[in-house]
Amino acid sequence: MTEAAPHTAAQLAEPVTIRPYRPLDHGACRDLWAGLVRTKRDLYDDPTIGGPDPGAGFEEYLTRLDLAGIWVAEHRDDGVVGLIGLVLGGHRAGEVEPLVIAEPRRGRGIGRAMLQHVAAEAQRRGLTQVSISPDSRNVDAIHCLHAAGYDVLSSITLTMDLAPRGHTWQDGLDVHGLRFSY
């Protein structure tokens, strides 16, 4: 990861500093990761998602060989309140993974500022595309991402649920005249 200069998102209601991840941020970022897993558990009504320790996935994430950078949003009073990463893909493309903002700080522009920071970082590295893959049930995230400029539907991931217990899927998405559950 390159050490970029910290960026203050001055247009926010509560300014944060966006800066590269440091080892001292580990506990706060692991907690943010756990919050992301709990959100997914709630979205799919499945307490088994992420296993018994919802923060453990952060340890595995830190070992990714395609990880180009991790940044945090730091609030002057509350410390680290946001986490964002950039994963390199093929053909000069990158993917935002993850993007998570502490629940009490959501809706205040922190995520948008972090997305802008990562887009600028991706451009600086010569990437031509940056994508993000929110859960299809995370309607709030999809609305926020769309408002932040992620308005091109570039790929679709289709799933066949093979779990014996299965999820309770919701009906209601049409794509190219086909009906999908989500």
N, C-alpha and C positions, 0 to 999 in steps of 0.2 A: 504494500500500500504506500502511496506517496503521501507525504506530509503537506497537505494543502493548508493555506492560511485559513484560520477560523473565519466564518461568515456570520455576521449578525443579521438576522431577519428583522429589519427595523419596521416593516409594514405590519407586523403582527400586533394584536392587542396586547399581548404579553411577550416581549422580545425574548428570543432564545439565541444562543450561539450554536451554529452548526460547525462541528469540528470532527477530525478523524477520531475513531475509536482508540482508546488506550486500555492497556490491561487493567487499570484501576476501575474501569467502567464495567468490568465483567459481571459483578453482582447485579447491578441495575439493569444491564442488558439481558441477563438471564431471566430476571423478573419480567421484563417486557416481553420476552419470548414466551414465557409461561402464560402471560396474559393473552397473547395471540392464540395460543393453543386452547385456552379456556373459551375464547370467543368462538373458535371453530367447533369446540364441543357443544356449545350452546346452539350454534347455527344448525347443527346436524343432530341435536339431542342424542349425543353419543359420548358418554363419559370415558370411553376407552381410547379416544383419539389422543395421541401423544404419550400413551402409556402411563404408568403410575407417577412419573415425575415429569410434569409438563414443561419444565425448563431444560430438561436434559438434551433436547434437540439443538440447543444453542451450542453445546460442546461439539457436536458433530458438524454443525454449520461452520464453526471456526476452522475446521480442518479441510474445507473444500479447496481443491487446487485451482478451481476456476473463479475464486473469489477475488475481485479486483479492488474492493475497498469496502470499509464499514465506516459509517459516520453516526454521530449522535447529536441530538438536540439537547442542549443544556440550558435549563432555566436558572436564573440567578438565585432563586430561593429554594427550588426543589431539586436541583441537580439534574441528572439525566432523565428526560421525559419522552425521548423519541429515539428510535433506532431505524436505520436504513442501510441496505447493502446493495452493491452492484456486482452481479455475476456476469462474467464474460460468456458470450455465445459465439456461434460461428458467423461468418460473413459480416464482420465488423458490427455486430449487434451485442447488446447487453440486456440484462433483465434485472429489474429491481426486485430484490428478495432479501430480507423481508422489508416491509414498511409497517411500523407499529408505533403508535403514540399512546402514552399513558391515558387511560380512560378519562380521568378528570380534566385533561388538557385537550381532548378532541374538539374539533369544531372551531379552533382558534387560529387556523392557518399554518400550524406547525408542519403538518404533513405536506402541504403545498410547497412551503419553503424548502423542505428537505428534498422533495421531488425536483424542484428547480436546481438545487445544489448538485444533485446527482446527474441531472441532464447536462449541466455545464461541465461537470467532471468527465462525463462520457464524451462530450464533444471535444474536450481538451485531449482526450486519448484517441481521437480519430474514429469513434464509433458513429455509425450513421442511423442507428435505431436503438431505442430503449423501450422495452415492454414491461408489463407487470401483469400478473395473473391472480386477480382476487378470486375468492370463492364465489361461485355463482349465486349463492344465497346471501352474500354480504352486500345487500342493496345500498346501504349507506356508503360503503367503500367504493362501489361502482359509481355512484353519483359524484362522490368527491374526486375520484380519478378522472372521470369525464370532464368535470369542471376545471381540472388542472391540465387539460390538454390531451389526455389519453382517450382520443375519440376515434381511433382506427381499430376495427376488429380485424386483427391480423392472423389469428389462429383460433381454433376451437379444440378443446380436449374432450373427447367423449369417453364415458366410463360405462363398463358393464359391472354391476355390483355382484360379486361372487360370494360375499360373506353369507354364511348360513343364517345369521340373525338379520342381515340386511339393514339398510337405512330406511326410514320412512321418507320417501322422496316426495317432493311437491310437484304438482303438474302446473304447466303454464308458460313455457317458453316456445316460441315458434321461430325457426331459423330456416330460411329457404323453403318455406312451405311444409316443414316437418315439425312435429310436436315433440318436445323434450321435457323430461322431468328434471328437477334440479334440487 
